[in-house]
């Protein structure tokens, strides 16, 4: 992951901001799909989107913690 960050030339703060933006967008999509959900496939997609967002939040939390340790 460190190599990927170096390749993208993002510091931890920028990476955290990017991940938070993705997480926020996913939450918006999730809410919109919930309003329109009516079938089983949509329910499965919502479940997967929600799980992906939980994973993103975990990664963001770890990165924020590591960022605090560096300061």
N, C-alpha and C positions, 0 to 999 in steps of 0.2 A: 504494500500500500504506500509506503514511503516513497518508493521509486515512482509510482503513479503520480503522487502529489508533486514530486520534483519535476516530472515530465510536464504536468499541467501548469507548473510554476504558480501554484496556489499555496499560500501559507495556511496554517490551521484555521485562522479566523475567516479567511475567504472560503475555505472548504466548508466550515460550519455554516456560513451564510448561504452557500449554494445548497447544502443539504436541507437546511431549514426551508428554503424556498421550494424545493421539491416536495418536502413534507407538507407544506401549506397547500400547494397545488393539488397534491393527492387528496388532502382532506376536503378541498373544494369539490373535486370530482366525486369523491365518496358521498358527500352530502347531496350532490345533484343526482347521482344514481339512486340513492335511497328514496328520493322523492318520486322517481320514475320506475322503481323496481317493481316488477310484477311476475317475473318467471324465475325458475330455478337457476338457470345459467347466470342471470344477473346477480342472484344471491351468492353464487360461488365466486364470481368476479369481485363482488364487494368484500367477501371474506378474505380473498387473496390480497386485495388492495389494502385492507385494514392491517393485515399481518405484515405486509411490506412496510407500511408506515410505522408500525411498532418497531421493526428492525432498524429503520432509519433513525427513529428517536433514540434507540439504544446507542447507535454509532455516534450521533450528535452528542449525547451525554458523555460518552467516553472521550471524544475529542475536546469537549469543553473542559473536562477534568484535566486532561493532559495539558491543555493550554494554560490552565491555572497553575499547574505544577511548574511550568517553564518560567512563569513570571516571578 
